[in-house]
């Protein structure tokens, strides 16, 4: 009998690849595995989209306000610009991933 740590039992989040290798999806939600909780999932996604859009607006408006008022030293503002830009890019990337997770957009591979 093999060890469960090395050979775990397949669950609804385990995917079999083309060569019968297993992959565990931990970043993307498999909506077919949570079909009974679809309403709760849609509500959570709507809340996440609202929070992301609100966060993008707050980040951009906050940085523009700091830049106009010159409250901080220019070097600090340039460093903060990189941080704010990476946060906004991450939020936009998450907004682009949500339609793929919800199966609104299908991306097919080379199969």
C-alpha positions, 0 to 999 in steps of 0.5 A, spaced: 500 500 500 503 506 497 503 512 502 498 517 502 503 523 502 506 521 496 500 518 492 494 522 495 487 520 493 484 524 487 479 529 489 475 534 485 481 539 484 486 533 481 486 534 474 489 528 469 494 531 464 495 528 457 500 523 459 496 521 465 500 525 470 496 529 475 496 536 477 493 539 483 489 546 481 490 551 487 489 557 483 483 557 479 476 555 481 473 549 478 466 551 478 464 544 476 466 542 483 462 547 486 456 546 482 451 546 489 454 553 491 454 557 485 450 563 488 455 563 493 461 563 488 457 568 484 456 573 490 463 572 492 466 574 485 462 580 485 464 582 491 471 581 489 470 585 482 467 591 486 473 591 491 478 590 485 475 596 481 474 600 488 482 599 489 484 601 483 480 607 483 483 609 490 490 607 488 490 611 482 487 617 485 491 617 491 497 617 488 495 622 483 493 626 489 500 625 492 504 627 486 500 634 485 501 636 492 508 634 493 507 632 500 513 627 500 520 627 497 520 626 489 525 620 490 520 617 495 514 618 490 518 615 484 519 609 488 512 609 491 510 609 483 513 603 482 509 599 488 502 602 486 503 600 478 505 593 480 499 593 485 494 596 479 497 591 474 496 585 479 489 587 480 488 588 473 491 581 471 486 578 477 480 582 473 482 578 467 483 571 470 476 572 473 472 571 466 476 565 465 475 562 472 467 563 471 468 559 464 465 566 460 472 565 456 474 559 454 482 558 452 483 552 448 490 548 448 494 545 442 490 538 443 
